[in-house]
Amino acid sequence: YVDLNCKYADITPELQQLAQSLVETTGNTPISGDNPSPLPNDLFRAVFQLADWINCNIRYSLVTMGLPQIQTATQVLASRYGKCDEMSALFVSMCRAVGIPARFVS
């Protein structure tokens, strides 16, 4: 068992900016310092936008299989590939970056 909740779910300014821009395109209230998370009725659309972006832009690959350490969320974002736990780390990080509570469950 690897606790992915903090070690691999990192958030950089680039990741936060991308997640913010994806969620802001959901059509209603943009997320800002005064409004750190989407409105409840926009939550599904916001989470879907993040998941859809990962599905369309991150390639599933077993290249890192067998390496002693999995990629962090920002490494997956930079490389544009990862295996399932690495893609999950990116999704959790993007959700957290826009104020949506998220964690790994195994």
Secondary structure, DSSP 4 states (H G I P E B T S, - for coil): ---HHHHT----HHHHHHHHHHHHTTSSPPP-SSS-S--GGGHHHHHHHHHHHHHHHSEE--TTTT-SSPPPHHHHHHHSEE-HHHHHHHHHHHHHHTT-------
